[in-house]
Amino acid sequence: MKKGIDGRGSSSSLYISGMPGTGKTATTLEVIRNLIAQFKRTRKSFEFIHINAMSLTNPNLVYTILAEKILGRRMNP
């Protein structure tokens, strides 16, 4: 994850899979929390947007949520 963030604009992805309840989300959020703290110590930063897809009524809403977080204002779907 750190290497992907350090790339600043370069494309990278990470796929995490596993059975429900095995700690994928908890582990990922803890890694992100540690990276944010680590980057703050070096005066670098990055933006993290957490979207729980299980809470979406329509998969296309992910785009609306991303736009709202990036632009900082309410968007219509």
C-alpha positions as CSV (number, residue, x, y, z in Angstrom):
1,M,0.0,0.0,0.0
2,K,2.8,2.4,0.9
3,K,4.5,1.9,-2.5
4,G,1.2,2.6,-4.3
5,I,0.6,5.8,-2.3
6,D,4.2,6.9,-2.8
7,G,3.6,6.6,-6.6
8,R,1.5,9.9,-6.5
9,G,-0.7,9.5,-9.5
10,S,0.7,6.3,-11.0
11,S,-1.8,3.6,-11.3
12,S,-1.9,0.7,-8.9
13,S,-4.4,-1.6,-7.3
14,L,-4.7,-4.1,-4.5
15,Y,-7.3,-6.9,-4.4
16,I,-8.1,-8.4,-1.1
17,S,-10.5,-11.4,-0.9
18,G,-11.6,-13.9,1.7
19,M,-14.5,-15.4,3.5
20,P,-16.8,-13.0,5.4
21,G,-15.8,-12.2,8.9
22,T,-12.1,-13.0,8.5
23,G,-10.9,-9.4,9.2
24,K,-10.3,-8.0,5.7
25,T,-11.9,-4.7,6.5
26,A,-10.5,-4.4,10.0
27,T,-7.0,-5.2,8.8
28,T,-7.1,-2.8,5.8
29,L,-8.4,0.0,8.0
30,E,-5.7,-0.6,10.5
31,V,-3.0,-0.5,7.8
32,I,-4.4,2.7,6.5
33,R,-4.5,4.2,10.0
34,N,-0.8,3.4,10.4
35,L,0.1,4.8,7.0
36,I,-1.7,8.0,7.7
37,A,0.3,8.4,11.0
38,Q,3.5,7.4,9.2
39,F,3.0,9.9,6.4
40,K,2.1,12.7,8.9
41,R,5.5,12.2,10.5
42,T,7.2,12.8,7.2
43,R,4.9,15.8,6.4
44,K,3.3,13.9,3.5
45,S,-0.4,13.1,3.2
46,F,-2.9,11.3,1.2
47,E,-6.7,11.1,1.1
48,F,-8.5,7.9,2.0
49,I,-12.1,7.3,1.1
50,H,-13.8,4.4,2.8
51,I,-17.0,3.1,1.1
52,N,-18.9,0.2,2.6
53,A,-20.4,-1.3,-0.6
54,M,-22.7,-3.5,1.5
55,S,-24.6,-0.3,2.6
56,L,-25.3,0.8,-1.0
57,T,-28.7,0.3,-2.4
58,N,-27.3,0.5,-6.0
59,P,-23.7,-0.3,-7.0
60,N,-23.6,2.8,-9.2
61,L,-23.9,5.0,-6.0
62,V,-20.2,4.4,-5.5
63,Y,-19.6,7.0,-8.2
64,T,-21.8,9.5,-6.5
65,I,-20.1,9.0,-3.1
66,L,-16.7,9.4,-4.7
67,A,-17.7,12.6,-6.5
68,E,-19.1,14.0,-3.2
69,K,-16.0,13.2,-1.2
70,I,-13.6,14.6,-3.9
71,L,-15.6,17.7,-4.8
72,G,-16.8,18.4,-1.2
73,R,-20.5,19.0,-2.1
74,R,-23.7,17.0,-2.4
75,M,-24.3,15.3,-5.8
76,N,-27.3,13.8,-7.4
77,P,-26.9,10.2,-8.7
